[in-house]
């Protein structure tokens, strides 16, 4: 199956340039770069958007303006409307997590619609989508602004994207059992030499406790080598500082 592409973010009738800029900043933080604007109130480009974007200029430079929502989503097969559930519309409702998984698992071009700051999407605009996506929010205080809504859904997308893959350096090989046994054996020898195991009747129990510490942490080979170096340094003669 083809790899999925990042969703398009469609801001419908956005009112303030600052909010467009903040939305661009939110998008770029989580790997989204394609913004589409439907009938922005103050026209486009907007001088207030740049400073609010805080460096997300690539999103603003590539932003495209459309006269209507149908025009903005004409090339998209999967469209999600970010809004509260509409009683007058019978259509699927997804959580942000479910939306992100669906987008990530499909090669279809997708878009997420966000309504204007004051009123949100109109009912006929929501009806253009296949699915409503709703952020779980306090019913006594549902006051997300536009950029906050964008960042929440962009974050969920990022969790299913390549951004969620740990950097290569973090994928260190786990130490094998032989390495762990070598570390434990070295520690036992040095502790024995220092008279650590006392009283004798508790020796095995203490060794079992130490073994548990070193076998349950998922040490990497590099970490085992580092700890063994520490043990050698503590057990040996101090280095001359001359």
N, C-alpha and C positions, 0 to 999 in steps of 0.2 A: 504494500500500500504506500502511496506517496506520503511524504512527510507533511505534517500540518504547517500552515503558515500563521503568523501572528494575526490576531483579529484587528480589524479596522475600528477605530474609535470615532463615532459620529456624534458631534455636538449639535443638537438641534436648537436653532434660534438662541445661541448663547448671548447674554446681555452685556457682560463686562469683559474688556480685553484682559484684565488681570486674571479673571477666572480661566480664560483660554490659555494664558501663559502658565498658570499653575497646573492646569490639566496636562499640558505638554510636559512639564517637569515630572509630574506623576507618571506619565506614560514612559518616558525615557528611562526613568529609574528601574522600570521592570521590563525593558526590552521592547516596548511598543513604539513605533515611529510613524505610523500612518494615521493622520488625523484628517477628518473631513468635517467641514462646517456647513451647516444648512442655514442660510439666511441670517447671518450674524447681525444683531441689531445695529451695531455701530460700523458695519462694513468691515472690509478686510483688504490689506493688512491693518492692524490696530497697533498704534505706538505703545499702548499700555501692556501689550502681551509680552514683549521682549524682556523687560526687566523682571517680570513675574516668573518667566520661564527659568530664570537662574542658570542659563547656559544650555538649555534644551533647544537651541536654535534650529537644529536639524529638523525637529518636528514642526516648528512654525514655518520654516522655509518650504517644506514639502506639503504643507496643509493645502487642501483643495476646497473650493467653495462651490456649493450647489444651491439651486433654487428650491429644491423640495427633497423630502426624505426618499421618495421612490427613486429619484435621480441618484442620490448619494449611495443607495444600496443596490443599484441595478446589477452590479457584477457579483453580488454576494448571495450564496445559497442558504446560509444559516444566519438568521438575524435574531438578536436578543435585545429586548427592551428593558432597560434598567428603570424599574418603577415599582410602586406598591401594587399589590394584587388588585385588579379591576373586577368588580362584581359583575359588570355588564358584559364582560368578555369571557368566553369559555375557551381557555387555552392553557397549555402546560405552564407550570411555574417551577423554576429551578433555583437551587441555591447557587451562590457564586462558585462553590467547589464543583458542583455538578456541571455548571456551564463550562468551566475551565477544562474539565476532563473531556467533555464532549467536543470542544474545539480542538483540543490536543490530539484526539483520536481520529479526527476526520480530515481528509484532504480538501474538503470544501472551503471556499472563501467565506469568512464569517465577519460579522459586524456587531458592534454593541452600540445601541442608541442611548443617549443621555439627553434629557429634556432641559429646557431653560431653567434658570435658577429659581425663579419665583413660582412657576406653575407646574413644572415637569412636563412630560410628554402628554399630548392630547390623546384622547381615546382612539381616534382614527389613525394616529401615528403608531400607537402601541399595536394596533391591529395589523400593521404591516409586518410585524415580527412573527416568528414561529413560536417563540418562547419568551415568557416574562422571567427576568432574573431579579430576585429581591434579596437585599441584604438584611439578615436578622438584626432588628434594631429595637430599641426601647419604644414600645407603643405610646408611652407617655411623653416622649421627647424625640420625635423623628425629625431631626434637623441637620441632616448631612448637606454640606454644600457640594457644588459641582465637582471640584477637584478631589474632595474626599471620596465621593462615589467612584470617580475614575480610579483613584489609587487603590481602593479596596478590590475592585474587579481586576485591575492590572496585576495586583499582587497575586491573586488566585491563579491567573494565567501563568505568571512567572514560576509558580510552584510545579507546573506541569511542563515547563520548557527547559531548554538546555541551561538556563540560568540556575536551575535547581541541582545540576550535577556538580558534585564537589570538585574543586580544582585537583589536577593530577597529583600535586604534591601531597594532598591529604589521603590519597589512596595507597598508603604504604602497606607492604606485605605484612601480614600478621606473623609473629614469631612462631616457629613450630615447637612441638612439645620438647624436643631435644634441647633447644635453646633455653626454654623455661626451666627445665630440669638442671641445666648447667648453672643457671643463675641461683636457683634454690640451693643446690649443692654447695656452691661457693659461699653463699650466705651462711649456711649451716656450719661449715668448717670454721669460718672466721668468728662466728658467735660462740662456738664451742671453745675456741682458743681464748676468748675473752671471758669465759665463765658466765655467759649470758643465761644459759639454761639452768635455772635454779628455782625451786628445788628439783632434784632429779626425777621425782615422781611426776612432775608436770612437763617434763621435756617433750614427750611425744605430742601432748595437747598443744603446746606452744608451737612446735614445728608445723602441726596441722593448720593452726591459725595463720602462720606466715605463708604456708603453701596456698591457702585460700586467697590471701591478698594478691599473690602473684599469678594465680591461674584464672581469676575471674575478670581481669581488667582488659583483656584483648591487647596485650603489649605488642608493639611492632619490633622487628629485629633491631632497628636502630635504638629503640628505647631500652631493650634488654642490654645491649652493648654499653649504653650510657650508664645504666645502673651498676653493671658489673665493674665499670671503670671507677665509679664512686666507691664501691666496696673495696677495691684494690687500694685506692688512695687512702681510705680510712684505716685499713689494716697495715699498710706499709709505714716506712719511716718518712717523716716530714721531708719535703724537698728543701734543699738549701736555697736561700734567697740571696746568696752572695753573688 
